Amino acid sequence: MVEINVSLTGALAQASEKTTKVEADTLLQALTALAERYGEDFGSRLLDDNGKPRRFINIYLDGRDYRFLGGLNAVLSHGTELNLIPAVSGG
């Protein structure tokens, strides 16, 4: 497994952490590791009941949309930057 950097923003940012590191080989492993670290509530904000990313969470790997990099099976490299950004709406 490789160590990657994770940036959490908006409602996903933890009170004491906006950045962290996890070890994973794929995006799914990274998201699972984050859910295990921060608990079920956090995990349910990331993934739906079918294990798919919620559509209002933007996921970027090194600045590129994960959907164009292999989806949840996207392979990570040491030092990959994972950004999790909740979509913001308003009027």
N, C-alpha and C positions, 0 to 999 in steps of 0.2 A: 504494500500500500504506500501511497505517496501523501505527503503533507500538503494541504492546500490552504489558502487564505480565504476567509469568508467575511463578507461585509453584510451586516443586517441593518436595514433602514425602516423607518416608519414604525408601524405597529409590530413588526417582527423584531425590532431592536430590543434587546434585554436591558433592564435598568442599568446594569453595571457593564454591559458589553455591547459594543456596536461592531466590533471585529473579533474574530476568533480563528482558530485553526482546527482542522479535522484531518484524519487520515482516511483515505478512500481511493479506490481505483476508478469508480464510475460516479456519475452525478447521483444516481439513486442511492448508492452507498453513502455519499456525503449527506444527502437529505435525511436519510435514516439515522445517521450518526448525530445530526443536529437534533432530530426529534427525540432521540434517546437522551441526549444531554439536557435538553430544556423542557422535556415533559410532553405529555399527551396533548395539552392545550396548544402548545407551540406546533407540534406535529400536525394537528388537525387544521391549523391555519395554513400550513404548507401543502398538505396532500389531502385529497378527498377520500371517501370510503373505499374507492377502487384503487388507491395508491397512485393516482395521477395528480400532477401539480394543479392546484386551484387556478382557475383561469384569470384571477385578479392578482396573481403573483408573477411578476416579471423575473425571469431567471437568465442571468448572463454569465458566461464563462469567458474570461479575458475580454470582456466587452462585446461578446457576440451572443446572440440569442441561442439558447441551448437547443431549440427545435431544429436548427440548421447544422447542429454538430453531432447528431445521433440521438437526440432526445434524452431520456433518462439513462440510456446506455452510453452516453458520451464518455469517452475515456479521458481521465484527468492526468495531468503531468505534475511533477513536483513544482510547487509554487503557483499553480493555477489560481486565478482570482475568481471566486464565486460571489456574485452579487445577487442578493435577494431583495427585490424592490416591490412592495405592495403598490398596486395602482391606486391613484388618488382621484376621487371624483368630487364634484361639488357644483354648486350653481351660483 
